[in-house]
Amino acid sequence: MKGISCFAFFCEDVRREASGKETVIGVAADVMTFRAFPVKVRRLQVYYRMRFEVGQAYSQIIIPSVEIDGKPVETASSISALPLKMINDALSRAEHRGHPYISSAALVQFAEPFPVQVPCQMLAFLNIGEERILCGALTLALKPSPETNASPHPSEQSPPDDPAS
């Protein structure tokens, strides 16, 4: 979608400070590993940051969503469309003030704890009408066992420690 950019990341919590700043806690790396599945993931949320360029008018519904392996995920917080009137009013004020864009945030919370049956990939999208923007991803994987990480070394590469030999 022309004029909209977005990123999202998976985290434990987002707190709004009195100063208006947002503190993001426990940002997940691209992959979370577990010893076995099924698992129950605690404190999982998706934090979206969106940027809307001035000079654009938005009339299509804009809504964040999360999928696991192509299927919508049920969330603890209801996911609702971003208020278009608020976005367009803010864009009008920004244009009047000479600002190039406005930004907005959204937060999607999952059930506590969030059950995951098998290794999978979670994808965070921003849906604008029929168009989708991929904003973030998190892979939930099995932790490799030590045997799968070790590679056998030929004996000529690993001389014995015995100095007599």
C-alpha positions as CSV (number, residue, x, y, z in Angstrom):
1,M,0.0,0.0,0.0
2,K,1.4,3.3,-1.1
3,G,2.1,5.6,1.8
4,I,2.1,3.1,4.7
5,S,5.0,1.3,6.2
6,C,4.9,-1.0,9.2
7,F,7.1,-3.2,11.4
8,A,6.1,-5.5,14.2
9,F,8.0,-7.5,16.7
10,F,7.1,-10.1,19.3
11,C,7.7,-9.2,22.9
12,E,6.7,-9.8,26.5
13,D,5.1,-6.5,27.4
14,V,4.7,-2.8,26.3
15,R,4.3,-0.1,28.9
16,R,3.2,3.4,28.3
17,E,5.1,5.9,30.5
18,A,3.7,9.1,31.9
19,S,6.0,11.0,29.5
20,G,4.3,9.3,26.5
21,K,7.2,7.0,25.7
22,E,6.6,3.3,25.2
23,T,8.9,0.8,26.9
24,V,9.1,-2.5,25.2
25,I,10.2,-5.4,27.3
26,G,11.5,-8.8,26.3
27,V,11.8,-8.5,22.6
28,A,12.0,-12.0,21.0
29,A,14.7,-12.8,18.5
30,D,13.7,-14.2,15.2
31,V,13.6,-17.8,16.7
32,M,12.5,-19.1,20.0
33,T,13.6,-22.6,20.8
34,F,12.1,-25.1,23.1
35,R,13.2,-28.6,24.3
36,A,9.9,-30.2,23.4
37,F,6.4,-29.5,22.0
38,P,3.6,-28.8,22.9
39,V,4.6,-25.7,24.9
40,K,2.8,-22.9,26.7
41,V,4.4,-19.5,25.9
42,R,4.0,-16.9,28.6
43,R,3.6,-13.2,28.1
44,L,3.5,-13.0,24.3
45,Q,2.4,-9.9,22.4
46,V,2.9,-8.4,19.0
47,Y,3.8,-4.7,18.9
48,Y,3.1,-2.8,15.6
49,R,4.5,0.6,14.6
50,M,2.9,2.1,11.5
51,R,3.8,5.2,9.5
52,F,1.3,7.0,7.3
53,E,2.6,9.5,4.8
54,V,1.0,12.9,4.5
55,G,-0.7,13.6,1.2
56,Q,-2.5,10.2,1.2
57,A,-6.1,9.6,2.0
58,Y,-7.0,6.3,3.6
59,S,-10.5,4.8,3.1
60,Q,-9.9,1.1,3.4
61,I,-10.1,-0.8,6.7
62,I,-6.7,-1.2,8.3
63,I,-6.4,-4.0,10.8
64,P,-3.4,-6.0,12.2
65,S,-3.5,-9.8,12.3
66,V,-1.4,-12.7,13.3
67,E,-1.2,-16.1,11.7
68,I,0.5,-19.4,12.5
69,D,1.3,-21.5,9.4
70,G,-1.3,-19.6,7.4
71,K,-4.2,-19.8,9.9
72,P,-5.5,-16.8,12.0
73,V,-4.5,-16.9,15.6
74,E,-7.0,-16.3,18.4
75,T,-5.9,-13.5,20.7
76,A,-6.7,-12.5,24.2
77,S,-7.2,-8.9,23.1
78,S,-9.8,-8.2,20.5
79,I,-8.2,-7.0,17.2
80,S,-10.1,-4.0,15.8
81,A,-9.6,-1.8,12.8
82,L,-7.6,1.3,13.2
83,P,-9.9,4.3,13.3
84,L,-9.7,5.8,9.8
85,K,-11.2,9.2,10.8
86,M,-8.5,9.6,13.5
87,I,-5.7,8.7,11.0
88,N,-7.0,11.1,8.3
89,D,-7.6,13.9,10.8
90,A,-4.1,13.4,12.2
91,L,-2.7,13.5,8.6
92,S,-4.5,16.7,7.9
93,R,-3.0,18.3,11.1
94,A,0.5,17.0,10.2
95,E,0.2,18.4,6.7
96,H,-0.9,21.8,8.0
97,R,2.2,21.8,10.4
98,G,4.6,20.7,7.6
99,H,5.2,17.2,9.0
100,P,5.9,14.4,6.4
101,Y,4.1,11.6,8.2
102,I,2.3,10.4,11.3
103,S,3.0,7.3,13.2
104,S,0.7,5.0,15.2
105,A,1.0,1.9,17.3
106,A,-1.1,-1.2,17.9
107,L,-0.7,-4.1,20.4
108,V,-2.0,-7.6,20.0
109,Q,-2.0,-9.8,23.1
110,F,-2.2,-13.5,23.2
111,A,-3.9,-15.8,25.8
112,E,-1.8,-16.4,28.9
113,P,-0.2,-18.9,28.5
114,F,-0.4,-19.2,24.8
115,P,-0.4,-22.9,23.7
116,V,1.7,-24.0,20.8
117,Q,1.3,-27.6,19.7
118,V,4.1,-28.0,17.2
119,P,7.1,-26.1,15.8
120,C,5.7,-23.3,13.6
121,Q,6.1,-19.8,12.3
122,M,4.0,-16.8,13.5
123,L,3.6,-14.0,11.0
124,A,2.3,-10.5,11.9
125,F,0.5,-8.7,9.1
126,L,-1.1,-5.3,8.6
127,N,-4.2,-5.7,6.4
128,I,-5.3,-2.8,4.3
129,G,-8.5,-3.7,2.5
130,E,-7.5,-6.7,0.4
131,E,-3.7,-5.9,0.6
132,R,-1.4,-7.3,3.2
133,I,1.9,-6.1,4.5
134,L,4.2,-8.6,6.3
135,C,5.4,-6.7,9.3
136,G,7.2,-9.3,11.5
137,A,7.8,-13.0,12.0
138,L,8.7,-15.4,14.9
139,T,9.7,-19.0,14.4
140,L,9.0,-21.4,17.3
141,A,11.4,-24.3,16.9
142,L,12.8,-27.4,18.7
143,K,16.1,-26.7,20.4
144,P,18.8,-28.8,18.6
145,S,20.2,-31.6,20.6
146,P,24.0,-31.4,21.2
147,E,24.5,-34.5,19.0
148,T,23.0,-32.7,16.0
149,N,25.4,-29.8,16.4
150,A,28.6,-31.8,16.6
151,S,30.3,-32.9,13.4
152,P,32.8,-35.8,13.4
153,H,36.4,-34.7,12.9
154,P,38.8,-36.9,11.0
155,S,41.5,-38.3,13.2
156,E,44.2,-36.3,11.3
157,Q,42.5,-33.1,12.4
158,S,42.3,-34.0,16.0
159,P,45.7,-35.4,17.1
160,P,45.8,-37.3,20.4
161,D,46.7,-35.4,23.6
162,D,49.3,-38.1,24.5
163,P,52.7,-36.5,24.0
164,A,54.3,-39.9,23.7
165,S,52.6,-40.7,20.5
